[in-house]
């Protein structure tokens, strides 16, 4: 009668893989084998394993052990409680010891003795304690929660299904997409569906944090660390403890800042500025970018090892022009939202407006559409929204669909309105507009307000 327990063996040597499977299948309930380490994220996201046996070297690199370290890190990112045993040759023992310090449970020498391998796996099995059942509802129980992302197009429905599938894991997620596509909303949705939903969701705009304040903002500081450090302060990572941290526009980080971030992600600890005490981290990482990070890696402006770390799961948000089925749905949603906010009578989109909305390319995506409808609701004097409320009068778009709504003009108007509403308070106006103070300052300078 086999013992209970599920084992995953990852080794690209077919003979080694087959021999280990034949031995362990006689002693454990389920033993799976995989030759391609690239399948690890898929396997761990779709199955639970009590023990994972991992080779230190694969076909790309037969001797250095670097791949073993990389895949060990990847496994522990996907499941910090994973119990990993390393397969290693005699010459790799020193590396195996280093790997244990990095989180592996044990190592087995090749060629192994059967009794030794069994004893090591059984010992590791005792360390493999199943995670307690969470009282919070999981993704399946939360499937009826309203999504902050509006979209009925096949593209968006498939994307939301993917988000629901990965939400239950702790896998790092990279969201890619043009400005205005809703990357922040998708990040919040993943957090909302996760087991961490009752814990903090902490966003951080990497484009709005000055280089000199990067460490203080993300990792915190202690009193007296620098001139204005009048008290201890937690960084964004500590604020997100047990929850999710969302690093928006991560492509804006300089190479030195990228190195500091990578070190924190690898060690899972932060050291506040001015302190020498480490503070452990328990956060789920979601990042976003509107740039091609692979291209940046080729250009030398983004670290390949950092990209490898943050994109366990990669999601591409489509631009609005690629999901035109959602344009009218979104426009009607924004109409209702701003009609209630500004106490207007407008209730419907005219047929001619619907036609022009569908033809316009929306380079600013959902954000541009939102600003356009908000402005139109403010200007409309009837219950029907017309093209002239949304698009500039006499614009060439009304004739040939090449150009149309002036996004910069509307953004300038919205900023002025927010500043007037809060008597010039940058903090309050930025909060109202959904911007950081730094981002609002940049726009004020840009538009000469």
C-alpha positions as MATLAB code, in Angstrom:
seq = 'XXXXXXXXXXXXXXXXXXXXXXXXXXXXXXXXXXXXXXXXXXXXXXXXXXXXXXXXXXXXXXXXXXXXXXXXXXXXXXXXXXXXXXXXXXXXXXXXXXXXXXXXXXXXXXXXXXXXXXXXXXXXXXXXXXXXXXXXXXXXXXXXXXXXXXXXXXXXXXXXXXXXXXXXXXXXXXXXXXXXXXXXXXXXXXXXXXXXXXXXXXXXXXXXXXXXXXXXXXXXXXXXXXXXXXXXXXXXXXXXXXXXXXXXXXXXXXXXXXXXXXXXXXXXXXXXXXXXXXXXXXXXXXXXXXXXXXXXXXXXXXXXXXXXXXXXXXXXXXXXXXXXXXXXXXXXXXXXXXXXXXXXXXXXXXXXXXXXXXXXXXXXXXXXXXXXXXXXXXXXXXXXXXXXXXXXXXXXXXXXXXXXXXXXXXXXXXXXXXXXXXXXXXXXXXXXXXXXXXXXXXXXXXXXX';
ca = [
       0.000    0.000    0.000;
       1.702    3.267   -1.057;
       2.106    6.139    1.314;
       0.080    9.268    0.775;
       1.838   12.233   -0.765;
       2.330   13.864   -4.163;
       5.818   14.246   -5.637;
       6.993   16.305   -8.627;
      10.378   15.444  -10.197;
      12.005   17.952  -12.589;
      15.061   16.693  -14.468;
      15.857   16.921  -18.190;
      17.778   13.618  -18.138;
      15.235   10.992  -19.173;
      17.095    8.108  -17.512;
      17.341    9.941  -14.173;
      13.695   10.988  -14.355;
      12.465    7.478  -15.166;
      14.572    5.831  -12.451;
      13.361    8.253   -9.767;
       9.737    7.814  -10.828;
       9.928    4.005  -10.766;
      11.432    4.047   -7.277;
       9.156    6.650   -5.704;
       5.913    5.329   -7.243;
       6.260    2.243   -5.047;
       6.203    4.396   -1.927;
       4.048    7.457   -2.616;
       0.515    7.955   -3.885;
       1.336   10.122   -6.897;
       4.641   10.858   -8.630;
       4.822   13.176  -11.646;
       7.851   13.808  -13.844;
       8.731   16.790  -16.032;
      11.771   17.274  -18.256;
      11.144   20.909  -19.212;
      11.584   23.372  -16.309;
       9.645   25.999  -18.282;
       6.525   24.036  -17.327;
       7.062   24.690  -13.604;
       4.772   27.770  -13.327;
       1.937   25.921  -15.087;
       2.333   22.811  -12.947;
       2.464   24.710   -9.650;
      -0.471   26.934  -10.559;
      -2.643   23.923  -11.377;
      -1.496   21.289   -8.871;
      -0.369   20.896   -5.268;
       2.787   18.938   -4.480;
       4.037   17.842   -1.077;
       7.657   17.582   -2.251;
       9.453   18.806   -5.390;
      12.719   17.223   -6.555;
      14.634   19.711   -8.709;
      17.770   19.200  -10.790;
      20.503   21.834  -10.366;
      21.498   21.964  -14.049;
      19.558   21.769  -17.290;
      20.439   21.667  -20.972;
      21.244   25.375  -21.214;
      23.919   25.100  -18.556;
      25.318   21.751  -17.481;
      27.640   22.729  -14.655;
      27.169   26.153  -12.999;
      23.936   25.443  -11.106;
      22.586   28.891  -11.996;
      19.439   27.470  -13.529;
      18.792   25.479  -10.375;
      18.970   28.635   -8.267;
      16.693   30.501  -10.682;
      14.074   27.761  -10.694;
      14.286   27.361   -6.931;
      13.543   31.086   -6.580;
      10.693   30.793   -9.078;
       9.135   27.894   -7.185;
       9.340   29.743   -3.868;
       7.811   32.808   -5.482;
       4.858   30.732   -6.654;
       4.551   28.935   -3.315;
       6.670   30.140   -0.379;
       5.736   26.944    1.524;
       7.040   24.612   -1.201;
       9.380   21.842   -0.019;
      12.188   21.489   -2.576;
      14.896   18.809   -2.663;
      17.794   19.354   -5.068;
      19.400   16.709   -7.268;
      23.110   17.470   -7.479;
      26.346   15.870   -8.634;
      29.221   15.388   -6.203;
      30.968   18.502   -7.454;
      27.881   20.597   -6.772;
      27.622   19.987   -3.030;
      28.867   23.473   -2.139;
      26.229   24.976   -4.435;
      23.573   22.723   -2.894;
      24.442   24.008    0.576;
      24.067   27.564   -0.721;
      20.698   26.591   -2.186;
      19.529   25.281    1.188;
      20.347   28.675    2.649;
      18.238   30.138   -0.176;
      15.244   28.017    0.784;
      15.713   24.401   -0.384;
      14.818   21.701    2.164;
      17.615   19.243    1.350;
      19.717   17.786   -1.464;
      20.397   14.333   -2.889;
      23.667   13.335   -4.568;
      23.717   11.760   -8.015;
      23.939    8.846   -8.481;
      21.790    8.284   -5.413;
      21.357    5.320   -3.122;
      17.715    4.270   -3.137;
      17.428    4.093    0.653;
      19.026    7.533    1.010;
      16.679    9.087   -1.547;
      13.612    7.555    0.126;
      14.724    8.697    3.583;
      15.327   12.246    2.324;
      11.918   12.461    0.627;
      10.117   11.000    3.660;
      11.863   13.449    5.952;
      10.925   16.342    3.666;
       7.339   15.067    3.523;
       7.063   15.602    7.272;
       8.039   19.252    6.743;
       5.358   19.637    4.106;
       2.434   20.920    6.124;
      -0.618   21.715    4.017;
      -1.674   25.330    4.183;
      -4.659   25.738    6.525;
      -7.964   26.259    4.817;
      -8.623   29.931    4.545;
     -11.779   31.290    6.069;
     -11.906   33.974    3.405;
     -13.711   33.016    0.210;
     -11.465   31.877   -2.635;
     -11.701   32.947   -6.280;
     -14.539   30.482   -6.974;
     -16.568   31.887   -4.098;
     -15.826   35.437   -5.234;
     -16.765   34.948   -8.878;
     -19.947   36.971   -8.384;
     -18.093   39.978   -7.035;
     -18.566   42.956   -9.380;
     -15.572   43.555  -11.607;
     -14.208   47.111  -11.723;
     -13.369   46.422  -15.364;
     -16.221   46.870  -17.817;
     -16.119   44.756  -20.940;
     -18.230   42.144  -22.702;
     -15.935   41.631  -25.697;
     -14.371   38.165  -26.089;
     -10.926   39.689  -25.458;
     -11.957   41.145  -22.104;
     -13.944   38.110  -21.025;
     -10.921   35.880  -21.661;
      -8.691   38.323  -19.796;
     -11.005   38.418  -16.763;
     -11.125   34.617  -16.714;
      -7.316   34.542  -16.668;
      -7.269   37.071  -13.824;
      -9.664   34.911  -11.814;
      -7.509   31.811  -12.359;
      -4.264   33.414  -11.194;
      -5.790   35.411   -8.343;
      -5.763   32.407   -6.018;
      -1.996   31.991   -6.326;
       0.761   34.224   -5.004;
       2.452   34.323   -8.414;
       4.033   37.623   -9.422;
       2.006   39.299  -12.174;
       3.156   41.737  -14.862;
       0.378   43.727  -16.574;
       1.296   45.302  -19.897;
      -0.752   47.800  -21.872;
      -0.965   51.278  -23.316;
      -1.713   54.290  -21.132;
      -5.359   54.475  -20.169;
      -6.197   50.789  -20.633;
      -6.933   50.177  -16.929;
      -3.847   48.357  -15.634;
      -4.449   49.635  -12.104;
      -8.055   48.399  -12.173;
      -6.948   44.944  -13.254;
      -4.370   44.838  -10.457;
      -7.068   45.725   -7.907;
      -9.377   43.103   -9.383;
      -6.751   40.374   -8.983;
      -6.235   41.464   -5.375;
     -10.005   41.563   -4.818;
     -10.325   37.918   -5.929;
      -7.289   36.696   -3.967;
      -6.980   35.212   -0.492;
      -5.322   38.507    0.482;
      -8.411   40.584   -0.339;
      -8.992   41.529    3.313;
      -5.424   42.808    3.569;
      -3.959   46.072    2.153;
      -3.635   46.859   -1.537;
      -0.793   49.385   -1.763;
      -0.111   51.126   -5.103;
       3.166   52.893   -5.869;
       3.729   54.935   -9.048;
       7.353   54.387  -10.000;
       7.224   57.363  -12.358;
       6.253   59.737   -9.558;
       8.873   58.786   -6.945;
      12.121   60.795   -7.203;
      15.304   58.740   -7.377;
      16.544   60.218   -4.086;
      13.395   59.081   -2.253;
      13.080   55.633   -3.845;
      14.454   53.603   -0.914;
      12.639   55.655    1.707;
       9.290   55.448   -0.110;
       9.448   51.721   -0.822;
      11.476   50.346    2.083;
      10.904   52.956    4.813;
      13.301   54.887    7.050;
      14.075   55.349   10.726;
      14.116   58.587   12.667;
      17.234   60.632   11.935;
      18.118   58.726    8.756;
      18.218   62.060    6.898;
      17.365   65.704    7.553;
      13.574   65.439    7.276;
      13.262   62.006    8.893;
      11.581   63.154   12.101;
      10.041   59.773   12.892;
      10.200   56.131   11.848;
       8.170   55.508    8.715;
       7.101   52.303    7.045;
       7.763   51.949    3.329;
       5.192   50.797    0.792;
       6.356   47.178    1.078;
       5.746   47.067    4.830;
       2.417   48.858    4.376;
       1.417   46.033    2.057;
       2.343   43.316    4.575;
       0.130   40.231    4.064;
      -1.508   42.042    1.153;
      -0.585   43.150   -2.363;
       1.852   45.800   -3.569;
       1.267   47.261   -7.037;
       4.307   48.847   -8.701;
       2.895   50.903  -11.562;
       5.057   51.955  -14.545;
       8.006   49.914  -13.302;
       9.856   50.735  -16.544;
      10.573   54.204  -15.089;
      13.038   52.799  -12.538;
      16.714   53.565  -13.061;
      19.165   50.672  -13.194;
      20.445   51.335   -9.625;
      16.852   51.372   -8.339;
      16.137   48.164  -10.250;
      19.091   46.489   -8.517;
      17.778   47.532   -5.076;
      14.297   46.285   -5.877;
      15.629   42.971   -7.175;
      17.606   42.449   -3.984;
      14.464   42.920   -1.890;
      12.432   40.562   -4.070;
      15.123   37.891   -3.856;
      15.763   38.153   -0.119;
      12.138   38.856    0.871;
      13.337   41.363    3.456;
      13.686   45.139    3.588;
      16.170   47.256    5.500;
      14.789   50.751    6.190;
      17.072   53.679    5.368;
      19.245   54.448    8.392;
      18.730   51.014    9.960;
      20.675   47.767    9.890;
      17.779   45.564   10.956;
      16.026   43.409    8.388;
      12.249   43.248    8.284;
      10.666   40.233    6.630;
       8.159   40.598    3.804;
       4.943   38.755    3.040;
       3.507   40.498   -0.004;
       2.071   39.595   -3.377;
       3.734   41.576   -6.187;
       1.885   42.988   -9.195;
       3.706   45.283  -11.631;
       2.575   47.234  -14.679;
       4.213   48.947  -17.627;
       3.181   50.711  -20.820;
       6.553   49.943  -22.419;
       8.064   46.865  -24.042;
      10.288   45.544  -21.247;
      11.840   42.854  -23.456;
      13.008   45.604  -25.807;
      14.330   47.598  -22.845;
      16.314   44.526  -21.768;
      17.846   44.313  -25.256;
      18.695   48.035  -25.055;
      20.302   47.602  -21.627;
      17.866   49.886  -19.800;
      16.033   47.143  -17.880;
      17.557   44.233  -15.977;
      16.790   40.823  -17.425;
      16.919   39.169  -13.994;
      14.376   41.671  -12.657;
      12.061   41.047  -15.616;
      12.416   37.323  -14.996;
      11.457   37.904  -11.364;
       8.339   40.047  -11.932;
       6.673   38.289  -14.880;
       5.813   34.837  -13.569;
       2.420   35.554  -15.116;
       2.153   38.163  -17.878;
      -1.152   39.762  -18.930;
      -1.548   42.054  -21.944;
      -4.410   44.541  -21.689;
      -5.773   45.315  -25.164;
      -6.220   48.927  -26.299;
      -9.799   50.162  -26.660;
      -9.568   50.161  -30.475;
      -9.108   46.374  -30.350;
     -12.271   45.818  -28.325;
     -14.745   48.140  -29.987;
     -17.668   46.053  -28.719;
     -17.037   47.677  -25.321;
     -16.956   51.338  -26.407;
     -20.703   52.052  -26.171;
     -20.991   50.007  -22.978;
     -18.233   52.086  -21.378;
     -19.639   55.370  -22.683;
     -23.063   54.604  -21.201;
     -21.450   53.642  -17.896;
     -19.522   56.932  -17.715;
     -22.643   58.864  -18.743;
     -24.589   57.431  -15.806;
     -21.662   57.972  -13.440;
     -21.199   61.659  -14.272;
     -24.901   62.354  -14.706;
     -25.364   61.439  -11.040;
     -22.207   63.245   -9.961;
     -23.032   66.541  -11.692;
     -26.838   66.281  -11.306;
     -27.513   66.465  -15.052;
     -30.580   65.315  -16.997;
     -28.728   63.622  -19.865;
     -29.628   59.926  -20.091;
     -28.864   58.547  -23.531;
     -26.333   58.529  -26.352;
     -27.676   59.657  -29.712;
     -27.365   57.294  -32.679;
     -25.057   59.712  -34.453;
     -22.816   59.900  -31.378;
     -22.685   56.111  -31.107;
     -21.572   55.968  -34.736;
     -18.749   58.458  -34.171;
     -17.681   56.832  -30.896;
     -17.258   53.554  -32.756;
     -15.232   55.155  -35.566;
     -12.835   57.168  -33.413;
      -9.483   55.383  -32.662;
      -9.257   56.444  -28.963;
      -5.454   56.777  -28.676;
      -5.890   57.578  -24.983;
      -7.993   54.431  -24.510;
     -10.578   54.129  -21.716;
      -9.185   57.132  -19.838;
      -9.680   59.349  -22.895;
     -13.231   58.078  -23.348;
     -13.958   58.690  -19.669;
     -12.713   62.293  -19.808;
     -14.624   62.876  -23.060;
     -17.925   61.688  -21.602;
     -17.390   63.627  -18.358;
     -16.857   66.838  -20.314;
     -19.857   66.076  -22.528;
     -22.156   65.478  -19.553;
     -21.094   68.819  -18.072;
     -21.798   70.650  -21.347;
     -25.019   68.867  -22.348;
     -28.292   70.758  -21.797;
     -30.734   68.034  -22.858;
     -31.416   64.380  -22.067;
     -29.597   63.231  -25.216;
     -25.827   63.314  -25.653;
     -24.835   64.513  -29.115;
     -21.537   64.368  -31.101;
     -20.897   68.092  -30.605;
     -20.857   67.525  -26.843;
     -18.079   64.958  -27.153;
     -16.098   65.998  -30.226;
     -14.835   69.469  -31.077;
     -17.117   71.388  -33.406;
     -15.914   71.533  -37.001;
     -13.152   69.029  -36.250;
     -11.832   67.019  -39.147;
     -12.947   63.874  -37.322;
     -16.577   64.702  -38.009;
     -15.680   64.656  -41.709;
     -13.143   61.888  -42.141;
     -12.640   60.167  -38.745;
      -8.945   61.058  -38.623;
      -8.920   63.304  -35.581;
     -11.394   64.326  -32.934;
     -11.672   64.903  -29.254;
      -8.839   67.020  -27.853;
      -7.601   65.090  -24.819;
      -5.049   67.695  -23.718;
      -7.650   70.471  -23.775;
     -10.015   68.410  -21.632;
      -7.277   67.400  -19.204;
      -6.290   71.062  -18.806;
      -9.914   71.959  -18.123;
     -10.342   69.156  -15.562;
      -7.174   70.177  -13.708;
      -8.296   73.802  -13.532;
     -11.713   72.716  -12.270;
     -10.178   70.519   -9.540;
      -7.817   73.290   -8.416;
     -10.718   75.755   -8.220;
     -12.835   73.262   -6.301;
     -10.136   72.789   -3.639;
      -8.881   76.405   -3.576;
      -5.547   75.530   -5.145;
      -4.733   72.581   -2.869;
      -2.430   70.296   -4.865;
      -2.968   67.360   -2.497;
      -6.765   67.460   -2.666;
      -6.857   68.159   -6.407;
      -4.474   65.276   -7.103;
      -6.641   62.920   -5.027;
      -9.744   64.073   -6.888;
      -8.091   63.497  -10.274;
      -6.590   60.142   -9.306;
      -3.023   61.414   -9.763;
       0.030   61.596   -7.537;
       1.160   65.056   -6.436;
       4.246   64.746   -8.647;
       2.140   63.773  -11.673;
      -0.190   66.727  -11.104;
       2.747   69.130  -10.779;
       4.101   67.857  -14.102;
       0.766   68.493  -15.823;
       0.444   71.971  -14.289;
       3.868   72.840  -15.676;
       3.034   71.231  -19.023;
      -0.176   73.211  -19.506;
       1.094   76.422  -17.940;
      -1.677   76.500  -15.339;
];
